[in-house]
Amino acid sequence: MIDLNNLGEKAKKAASELLLLTEEKINSTLKVAAKLLRENAQYLIKENALDIATAALNGATDAFVDRLTLNEKVIEGMAVGLEQVALLNSPVGKELYSYENVEQGISVVKRAVPFGVIGIIYESRPNVTADAFALCFKTANAVILKGGKESLKSNVAIVTILKKALEINGIDTNAVNVIEDTSRETTTAFMKLNKYVDLIIPRGSASLIRATVENSTIPIIETGAGNCHVYVDKSADLNMAAEVIFNAKTQRYSVCNACESLVMHSAVVDRALPLIASKLKEKQVEIRCDEMAYQTIKDYPYLALATDQDFYTEYGGPIISVKTVDSEDMAIKHINEHSTHHSESIITTDSEAAEKFLNAIDSSSVYLNASTRFTDGFVFGLGAEIGISTQKLHARGPMGLDALVTTKYYVVGNGSVRK
């Protein structure tokens, strides 16, 4: 097993040095890292191909391979992400509160400060490696990365390039490290490294999130799975509904903000569902629906009756569940019960129905007449995101720089003693 304590010590030391860097130094380093990613694209693709070959031998699904793949477009996106983060204002040092206690002779200021060392546990997306580094480094946090075995060669290659950017700029290269031992035992031990690691953010499947919650002795931010819903209200523009759902379901299957569940008002199901099914047929999407919906499109070639479990499922592929309801209240109740509290959308022309839905749905992002695919740090103006939090403490929704700082009180006196 890797010496995690030694890795933690090095990260802690690097974190203390990061506190002394200027924002200009951090930004210039991020730009150098972006340049090196572009210059080494073929090296990254070559290393990634080894991961893909292994995944194929192990019977990986198309959706899994899609998440794993690095190509020139993905690498360019990683580089742009670093550059965008460099352009953002760092929250570190931001004054959040101030108070003059004249009676006691002290001034109190509350400022945003780095956590210190952040651990990221993730699965098959190697682009997370660059995103996590960018956001942690921008906020003067050291980061220890624990990717899955399926993306190990890709992750190591990316970190090698990031370390080169740090070295060029005279910065401790232990500001970013990747744990190369991918065993479950090492992962569990990492979750208990609370002497050195201040925060853990798990990104990936529901089972990964659950394992982290159950095993970690380090504070965590949960980034949940995405059983996202679109509700078609009785007053919906049905052509709009078909287009939005087609985008939300099929633009990219493997992402956590893809629509997995469709909820429809029974008053429009006979008109809306055939339109929607006609669009989904273009991509051969399987529809798993309740009895009413089934009878409405019973000639659809990729059709099945849904089980109760279908309404809880994040498919990550060309499958969608359909539930019919007789009221908006029923739709809200169904979604709140079955969702992972990620992203939900309503299609409606009724402003009162829209307001009720947006306020009553208990999810991190809610939409009106728009695709759930927009839940993303880039789209929300946050730069590269560290994940999408579905919990309610500290951070919720797409997490950018503000989610990676904590607070500290600075108290200034003049020989002051408490009276």
Disulfide bonds with the S-S distance in Angstrom:
none
